[in-house]
Amino acid sequence: KLPPTDSRFRPDQRALEEGDVQSAEEDKLRVEEMQRERRRRGMDAKPKWFKKNGEEWVYAGGYWEQREKGWEDPAKLW
């Protein structure tokens, strides 16, 4: 029931857990470059489940309902 955006699905995290440091570093750099490219194109990630209220972030609702319905496939993250 984890969302596809959960960091435990990142290939660099998985490689590091398996002791493959070289592959983990390569994957990490690839993921970071994908994130930079999305920002350059104005495709910054926006919080879906939280909103800013003054200086604090508060839960905006919808997480549990979406979890029950099933997760949408996000843009290619990893």
Secondary structure by P-SEA (a helix, b strand, c coil): ccccccccccaaaaaaaacaaaaaaaaaaaaaaaaaaaaaacccccccccccccccccccccaaaaaaaccccccccc
